Amino acid sequence: MDEEFLLLNPGPVPVSDRVRRAMDEPMVSHRSAAFETVYERVQSGLRTVFEESTLSGTRTASGGTPLVLNGTATMGMEAAVTNLVDDHEEVVALVNGKFGRRFARIAERHARCRRVSVPWGASFDMDAVAAAITDETALVTMVHNETSTGLVNPVSGVGRLAAEHDALFAVDGVTSIGGDVFCIDDWQVDIAVTDAQKALAAPPGISAVYVTDDVVAAIDGESAPFYEDLDWHLRKAEQHQTPFTSAVPLFRAMAAALESIEGEGMPARIRRHRRQAGAFRSGFTAMGLELFPDPAGATVYSNTVTAVALPEHVRREPAAFFDAVERRNLSISGGQAHLGGEIFRVSNMGGLDDEQILRGIETVGAAMQEVGADVDPEAGVAAARETLES
Ligand SMILES: Cc1ncc(COP(=O)(O)O)c(C=O)c1O
């Protein structure tokens, strides 16, 4: 009970002392040379995560610009949509979870949107996706790692379909970029979005978008909300500044977080995330629980967020289970929207060590037992340890 508080919900994730201290430096003007240096550090780190997120560290983008926005990932998603299409144009939005639905809602507000939907946690029917994307389609949106269900969606296949019809492709990599493989060029992504508070392990409040050189010409800042005019952001980025007052402490924290990522290297970081997510999966299933999503085809389990079905017994009073977890100084998340009371979710994004993963499994097991669920936490921890050591 006296153990240190551990944050395992899918964002915000724990930040290191170094990142926290970076926010505590004396304030500077966002138009000063001192800030421009911070901006350059952020951009250089973002290049690493947007352009080198493979298991071998090879470059995955032939050219583009990372931009930082003074707002969370939803602002990045909205910026992507509104800079790429006008209100009379068609967006095809793929929805199999809460964040796919968010992209669709944004598109519905700013353009003509057609949704391709399957139940949350299910895999897309690629024939249905192929039928929905036509020469009329100006933009396709999808979420790579669907945080609400713990699935990785097949971005490369959808990117191919979008390209066949000359449609642009905006991808939410909010809970994958910085922790899993992400290939801008191979997957034919035009704009990718990520967030500070997820796999980058920086504090919440700012987000980043990667604008490929190929798509710059299609960006019409005029149709975007004033604050999200990416044309303007691109011009200011050349001076290592943002159009409006930058959230200086958050930029500094992001620079420090990105330097840690560069120190670890993307290939090692991705391998660690994969190993730790594998440990969550093997641990929870060995304990007697069932994973929630049902991946098929090219859709796979997430390497950053694990969603687990609550056993029937716990579903009768889920609050008692979540209370029991919280009393053990652990923070996890429940299901979102209609999945509330049906699942729980844990994250291994950022800089967690293996002992923290094991503690998460052990604590969830103990909380389950406290509320009367028939689980075997010891078997769970043993299986997870084996995965971590393999
Ligand atoms: C995949 C994904 N996209 C977008 C968002 C939106 O982030 P925010 O609510 O911080 O804007 C989240 C947040 O959890 C997410 O997981």
The ligand as an SDF file (V2000), in Angstrom:
LIG
                    3D

 16 16  0  0  0  0  0  0  0  0999 V2000
   -5.4270    7.4750  -30.3840 C   0  0  0  0  0  0  0  0  0  0  0  0
   -5.7660    8.7900  -29.7650 C   0  0  0  0  0  0  0  0  0  0  0  0
   -6.0570    9.8240  -30.5610 N   0  0  0  0  0  0  0  0  0  0  0  0
   -6.3750   11.0280  -30.0680 C   0  0  0  0  0  0  0  0  0  0  0  0
   -6.4210   11.2460  -28.7240 C   0  0  0  0  0  0  0  0  0  0  0  0
   -6.8560   12.5920  -28.2360 C   0  0  0  0  0  0  0  0  0  0  0  0
   -6.0020   13.1330  -27.3390 O   0  0  0  0  0  0  0  0  0  0  0  0
   -6.4580   14.4160  -26.4940 P   0  0  0  0  0  0  0  0  0  0  0  0
   -7.7350   14.0580  -25.8220 O   0  0  0  0  0  0  0  0  0  0  0  0
   -5.3390   14.5760  -25.5520 O   0  0  0  0  0  0  0  0  0  0  0  0
   -6.6100   15.5320  -27.4420 O   0  0  0  0  0  0  0  0  0  0  0  0
   -6.1290   10.2070  -27.8350 C   0  0  0  0  0  0  0  0  0  0  0  0
   -6.1980   10.3830  -26.3730 C   0  0  0  0  0  0  0  0  0  0  0  0
   -6.1810    9.4730  -25.6020 O   0  0  0  0  0  0  0  0  0  0  0  0
   -5.7840    8.9480  -28.3810 C   0  0  0  0  0  0  0  0  0  0  0  0
   -5.4730    7.9180  -27.5900 O   0  0  0  0  0  0  0  0  0  0  0  0
  1  2  1  0
  2  3  1  0
  2 15  2  0
  3  4  2  0
  4  5  1  0
  5  6  1  0
  5 12  2  0
  6  7  1  0
  7  8  1  0
  8  9  2  0
  8 10  1  0
  8 11  1  0
 12 13  1  0
 12 15  1  0
 13 14  2  0
 15 16  1  0
M  END
$$$$
